[in-house]
């Protein structure tokens, strides 16, 4: 689609797109926070059962999946930070 002349409809489209983006971001943050809370509670309540021999492997699998859920939810909530460290050129100190 080629736009010949800028108009008010483009501004409205950009505002609406931004509002949808913010709303989706808020929904994703709420979901990640809920997942973190539930996984942390499950991790806390399942910890005492690891000493029982008949539940050991099941509880261990549950605890590992809860830890993975917490880590991934934290990554989902974190702001966009590059994971690679970029080497900057050395400053010229003349």
FENCOR-V705322 format. One record per run of one state. SS is the DSSP state (a for helix, b for strand, c for the rest). FROM is the first residue (numbers start at 1). TO is the last residue. If there is no record, write none. Layout:
ss->SS from->FROM to->TO
ss->SS from->FROM to->TO
//
This chain:
ss->c from->1 to->7
ss->a from->8 to->51
ss->c from->52 to->55
ss->a from->56 to->77
ss->c from->78 to->94
//
